[in-house]
Amino acid sequence: MTNINFKNLSFNFDDQSILKNINTEFKEGKIHLLTGVSGSGKSTILKLIAGLLPKYGGKIVTGTVDIPTGAQVGMVFQDPLMQFALNTPRHELEFTLENCQVPTQQIPARINRALNFGNVQSLANRLISTLSGGQQQRVALAVTMAMQPDILLLDEPFANVDEANRQFILKQLRHINNDYHTTIIMTDHDLHGYQQLQPIVWRLTNGCLSQLSVKDSAHLLQKDINQKLTTSLPTSELPAIINFDHLSIKRGHQNLLLPTNLAFIKNKTTLVTGPNGIGKSTLFKAIARLLKYKGTITYERTNIQKLSPGKYYRHLGLVFQHANDQFLNVTVGEELALALKTSQNPYFNHQQVQSALKLLGLTGREEQIVYSLSGGQKKKLQILLMLMRGQDILLLDEPFTGLDPVSLKNVLQLIKDAQTKKPQTLLIISHQLNGLDGFIDFHLKMNQQQLKYVGGSHES
């Protein structure tokens, strides 16, 4: 196998220039890490290598992408749900290997190796639709690795993965690179832990790709080593807006939350953390009345089951883990118009919306189809829309996925600005702690079927 070569490559999407005259060689058998702001074109580079572009969109204006002849290429998408065809991980693996024409007698062993690689043995027969976002990402990685690719492309592979599994998979990637000389090219914004892979680091800026020096790479990766968060414990004197009275939640016959008494403090920001699949998103669905539970949940001392759905949802909003699930219209402009029409936050008028778009780097995209935005751009738009709607309580499920550090800083600033006219209670699920210190008031950890507030300084 030889190297991957981009020769004088310029690429446009919807008449917008994405990549400009790129001359780059990705050396075989190495680990490459692509960095850059949200929407800079990192995913575009991976899709060009995978052969998905320009076949399914965009146009190569000049130049070529040369992939080694006969190389097997595997890719894990930013949204893992985009690449599943069947209902369980085991069926997905069987389907993949059969299509790769793997001899029948070899398939069981290949499946077991793949499940072990992604640390998803216990999920093999679960419905993929019931898995958490982090579990789905690990299953997608396992399915891709079952193909034994020569070139492995990973687009934000740890966006929703908890810290323990992140470290496990990083070690697995180092193993396949060392033992099988697999070429690995990945994109990420959260760079902590990557220093152990000693990757070749690239930066994509204004459509141009450049390789960082060894010194600059080490400095960049060193900056993201520690994710520290300092919070206090809530006191009984603080006003509560949501209360749990002996709340318990099950998934089938499995207990996710044992009977719990707990209060969420009004007009404060609470972070909820815990391992993948522990039940964090399910907890949010219970608060949002989207599934059954035992016990009582009250909003402003009223049992939420006694409130009409229309009245309750005027007070509570849910930011879904997958941004595509949030959109109701086709274009960015149509989404903004609907959010402004239904807004309960007096902070937002036409002028403030334009200022917010500028802050988020979304100016001039009103005519763009929402589904053609990058993952980070979708997240920024999704958060803006929900802030405009201005409910008293906002549940945000992994809202910072796909955001570069500058975008994260700007999103946090927008949230603060939006609350100057209407304070909100924010409950946030996030595996990413970088950049959140000073923004989070309280920290809830969910583990072993329990929810507990923790105070002091904590690392991920």
Protein Blocks (a to p, Z undefined) as FASTA:
>chain_A
ZZdddehiacdeehiafbgciacdddehiacddeddehilmmmmmmmmnopacklgcjdf
bdcddddehiacddddfblmlmccbfbfklmmmmmmmmnopafklmmmmmmmmmmmnopm
mmmmgcfklpcfklmmmmmmmmmmmnopabdcdehkllmgcfklmmmmmmmmmmmmmmno
pacddddfblghjlmnopacdddeehiacdddfklmmmmmmmmmpccdddddddfkbccf
bdcehiacdehjacfbdcddddddehiacddeddehilmmmmmmmmnopaccedjddeeh
iafklpcfklmmmmpccddfblklmpmbfblmlmmmmmmmmpcbfkbcfklmmmmmmmno
pghilmpcfklpcfklmmmmmmmmmmmnopabdcdehklgoiafklmmmmmmmmmmmmmm
occddddddfbfghpgojambdcddeehiacddedjddZZ
